[in-house]
Amino acid sequence: MILTFAEDFTSDVVLSTDLTGVPTSGIYYNRGVHPIVTLKNLLSFFPLQAYTMGTYAAGTTYGKYEDTLVRTDCVLSSSVIYESLVTANIGNTPASSPTKWLPTNLESLRVKSFIRSSKDNLLSALSLNRKLVDNQYIYNVGTDTVILGGNFSGWCFEPKGSDYVKIRINQIALQANTSSDISLYVVNQGVLLATLTLHPVNGVLSFESVPYEIVSKGPVYLVFASQSVKTSNSYNDALKFSGFVAYPVQGIGSTAALSEYDICSAGNGLNFNISAYADSTVFVNNNLIDFAKVMQAQFEIDFLRMLISNANTRSNLNQRNLDPTELNRLYFEITDLQNNTIARRYNALIKETRQIISRTFDRALQVDDDDAIVVEIGTI
């Protein structure tokens, strides 16, 4: 991990191996912070609650727990709790699949949940969004009835100029010659990401709210089973949008995920309302090792806030060890911005990091003059 816990001999709990050892950043959560930030104190403020993990089943597909944070992606096998390390994890016996499963325990999972919460707080604090396209319609009012070729038809979207562009689908209109519900499949790199439901109105251009955000790497296909639609032969300029490209496609294959897609020049009756924006959270996530110090500061202040609020405390042990004077001092440390406090140092670090991201983020979104595509981003 980028940050880990150094052994501080305050607790006899043995954390999972990914929470201990030498961090890739060289920074520990519990070193160089307030002295009260110890592993024992951290564990003492988590709920003392016994959870029962489901028993590992060879025929069940498990997700990557780090991404899902769903308890069902952790299993019990031979009296040991295991955390799934990969997506689409099926048929891999935990004890004999060290690259697929990580031995862990409830305390480690609690710690990871708190770290994830702290990371989310940091991403929120560092969030910088720049609108590239705001509610732009991509549509042609179809008047010609066409039976689409291939097995699947739809559109492809992909970021342009930067992987830090998020494409948000706001509305969709499918001019299919039917009033029956139609499944719209979202496919990326041969994987079915989601299935959306559309409600066509017998060929009428009628937009409906179908919110979906595209954040995957590479081309993302939104396709439906080829059928009779109303469409037009209007030309689509795939490069006219700021931040992304979009173009019609047609696929041949047994399923939407397994089909091979080719660009089409003609429309297919599928229309969109799109927003696109550059999101610094993707940039931060892709470069977390460069933000190790501010991650540590966020963890420290979140821990002290939890201690002061006494949230989720499993016992009052820590409160007994902290007299009112110490509690008042901690409250001062996390609220006072005038003196040399944790709060002031944290705010200064967040401000500095936001400025660094703003400058780096702008450069990351530019391309060389020789490139045909240029993304213009304003300054904050």
Order of alpha helices (4+ residues) and beta strands (2+ residues): beta-beta-alpha-beta-alpha-beta-beta-beta-alpha-beta-beta-beta-beta-beta-beta-beta-beta-beta-beta-beta-beta-alpha-alpha-alpha-alpha-alpha
